[in-house]
Structures are given as C-alpha cells and as structure tokens.
Amino acid sequence: MITVKLFEVVNAKDAIAKLISMHFNAKLSYQINRMLSKMNPFYVDFEKAREGVIKRLGSEKDGNWSVDPDKHNQFISELKEMLDESVEIDYNKINLSSVLESMELTPSDIAYLEPFFDFE
C-alpha cells in the first residue's frame, strides 16, 4: 500500500505516460500497467471534482468554462485543499533500478515518479 498526496498522483500522470510508452520486459510492463490501473480512478475523480468547482465558480462562454476572475482565489484555495488530501493506492513501489540507465526520463520525471517507484 502506498500513501501519497493527491497532488503527487496528479503530477506523476505525464511521467507515467512516458513509462508506458517505453519497452520493458513483460513482468515490469505488467507491474507498471497494474499500478496505472490503480491510480487512474484518482485522476478521473480529481478531474470531475475540478470541473465541478470550475462550473460552480465560473461561467460558460462559447462552450468553454472558466473561473470568474473575482472567484479565482477561492478556486485556487479549494484546488489546493483537494490536492493536499492523502490517498491510498493498493500497490507497492516498483523497483526500476535495473532499467534506469536505459530510460529517457528528465530529472522532473524522476521526482514525480519517486513516490511510486524505487530507483536504487
């Protein structure tokens, strides 16, 4: 079980998408895919909640929603509060140390992935 903040899950999304496009052995590919399937509901729930806040604090113009300028601070505050929530992912960290040298990840990718993967 991994306990992280929701912002860590949201921040890791693009870096995990990079991992999914890389070629690994079958076992590691399976482990990464299973972890993503455990994380995906958190992304979906976050996006639904974020969209709900935008609609509650914003207005629609030409089919696009945006937060009203006078409610921007409230939006940021609510978003920060939501992102600071702890979430539990029913999965253990995956060790990537054996394939780290063959991976093309930026330092920020590694920072975002660190709560979910071991690199040593």
Residue, then its C-alpha position, 0 to 999 in steps of 0.5 A: m500500500i502506498t500513501v501519497k498526496l493527491f497532488e503527487v498522483v496528479n503530477a506523476k500522470d505525464a511521467i507515467a505516460k512516458l513509462i508506458s510508452m517505453h519497452f520493458n520486459a513483460k513482468l515490469s510492463y505488467q507491474i507498471n500497467r497494474m499500478l496505472s490501473k490503480m491510480n487512474p480512478f484518482y485522476v478521473d475523480f480529481e478531474k470531475a471534482r475540478e470541473g465541478v468547482i470550475k462550473r460552480l465558480g465560473s461561467e460558460k462562454d462559447g462552450n468553454w468554462s472558466v473561473d470568474p476572475d473575482k472567484h479565482n482565489q477561492f478556486i485556487s484555495e479549494l484546488k489546493e485543499m483537494l490536492d493536499e488530501s492523502v490517498e491510498i493506492d493498493y500497490n507497492k513501489i516498483n523497483l526500476s533500478s535495473v532499467l534506469e540507465s536505459m530510460e529517457l526520463t528528465p530529472s522532473d520525471i524522476a521526482y514525480l515518479e519517486p513516490f511510486f517507484d524505487f530507483e536504487 
